[in-house]
Amino acid sequence: MEKEQDIKYFTQIPAWVDEIDNISDFQARLIGYIYTFENITGTVFTSNQRLAKRFHKSSKTVQTALSDLYNKGIVHSTLVYKEDSKLVDKRYLEVVKPTGIPTPENE
């Protein structure tokens, strides 16, 4: 699997994200980042620290933004734990279009 720095890409923010009233511009960018890598690599398992570095934010800002997106059902997180441990090995992120958001005709 290719690493992020090896992939030349444009972030793709789904058109329906514009229809969500209660998210920040930063959250829209996070959605686009996750959505893009889901489409390029098939999965996303980046850390908050890596996202913070990528977007020039603090890890706390990333954590707060993602927590809000989890609560709104826009991003789902699946944790994989290290064998025989409660330590997280990987966190997979997935963008989910909320119900009730209209889909533009061209999407």
N, C-alpha and C positions, 0 to 999 in steps of 0.2 A: 504494500500500500504506500502511496506517495505521501510525503510529509507536506504540511501546509506551505513551507517556504519553497518547495519544489514545484508548486502548482501556480500557474499564472491564471488569475481569475478576476472577474468582476463580481462584486456582491450583488446578489439578486434578492430584492425585497419584493415578496408577492404583492400584487396590486391590492388585494383585500386588506392588507395592513393599513392602508390609507383610510379605511372605513372604521378603524378602531379609534374611538375618541379618548380613551383613558390610558394611553401609553405615551411615554416620552420619546423624543427623537432617538435617544441612545438605545432605548428598548427596541425601537424599529430597526436600528442598525444591528443589534444582537440577533433579532429574528432573521434578518437577511443573512448574516454570517452563518448562523446555524443551518438555515434553509439551503444556502449555497453549498455548504460542505456535505449536507445530506445528499444532495444531487450529484456532487463530484465524487465523493468517496463512499457513499452509501451509509455512512455513520459519522457521528460527531462525538468525541470523548475528550474534549479539552478541559483544562482546569480553569478555575476563576483567575488564578495568577496569570495564566497565558492570555486569557481574554483581557485582563487589566492591562497587560503590556501591549497587546495589539491595539487597544482603543485608548491608550494613555489615560487610564482611569485607575482608581484604587481597587484593590480586591473587594473591599467592603462595598463600593459603589456597584461593582459587578454582581456581588452576592445579593444586594438589595433589589437590583433591577431584575435579576433572574427569579428571585423569590416571588416578586410581584407577578411576573409572567407565569410562574407555576400556579399561583393562586387564581389567576384569570383563565387557566386552562389553555394558554397559548403555547407554552413550552412544557413538555413532559420530560422528566428525568428518570432514568433507570440506573440504579446503582448495582455494581458487581463487586462483591467483597473478596478479599484475599482468602485463600483456602484456610479453613479452620480459624477464622479471624473475624473481628468486627470492623476491621480497617477496610476502607473503600479502595479497591484496586482501580476501577474505572467508573466514570459517570457518562452515560450515553444521553445525549440531548436530542429531542425531536420536536419539530414545529408542528402544531396542530391548529388548523383553522377553526376558530370558535363557531359554534352554531349561531345562526341569525345574522351572520355577516354576508351581505350580498356579494356575489361573484360578478365582476365586470364581464361584459360580453366577450371581450377579446382574451380572456384568461383561459 
